[in-house]
Amino acid sequence: MVTDVVMPGMSGFELCRFIKTNPTSQKVPILICSSKNQAIHRLWAKKQAADAYIIKLYTPEQLLNVIQSLAHKPTN
């Protein structure tokens, strides 16, 4: 799943926490794409169990590389 941090109704962090605490979806890899480029945002994403965090403006190749790495990441 690819999500942003800033969204209407629910932040990407909240979405990530919801998905990762639900037994039926907890193994879904989550990539957060955001313009927020401070260490605290990356730390918070990690605390919410996001699998990856990429900063906008990224190239299509960078996005594809992160998605491919998540597709090959073993699940627990």
N, C-alpha and C positions, 0 to 999 in steps of 0.2 A: 504494500500500500504506500502511496506517495501522498503526503499531506503538507500543508503550509502550517505555520504557527498561528497567524492571524486569520481567523475565519469568523463569520457571523454565527452567533449562538453557542459555539463550543470551540475552544482553542485546539490547535493541533496537539498540544501537550495533554489536554483533557481527553481528546480522542484516543491518543496513544495509551494513556493510562486505562481507559475503558476497554480497549481491545486487548491489552496485555493482561488484564485481571479477569477476563472472561475465559473460562476453560475451553470453550469451543473455538476461540479465535486467538488464543495467546501465542500460538506459533507463527502467526502471520507476520512476515517481516515488514517493518515500518521504516520508511525513509522520510525524514522531515526536511523540506526545502524551505528556506527562509532568507529574508534579507537581514535578519537579526544576526549580527556577527560578533557578539561578545561571548567570552568564555562562559559566563553564567547561563546563557541560552543553551550552549552545548551541554553543560553540566545538567541543567534541568531536563533536557531531552533524554540524556542518559539515565537520570533518575526515574523517568517515566517509562523506561525500557525501550526507547527508540533504538533501532538497529543501526541507523546511520543518520547523519546530519550534513546537509550540503548547503552552501551559501549561494544565493542569487547574486549575481548573474553567473551562471554556470553554462558551459558549452553542452550541446547535445551529447558529445562524446563523454564528458565527465559524468553526466547523469546516467548514461548507459553503463559506464564502468561501475558505478556504485550499485545500480540495479543488478548487474551481472554478478557482482561480488556477493550480494545478498542472496541471489538465487543459488549460489554454490556454497553458502554458509550452512554448516550442519545445524539442525535444530535439536534442542535438548529434550 
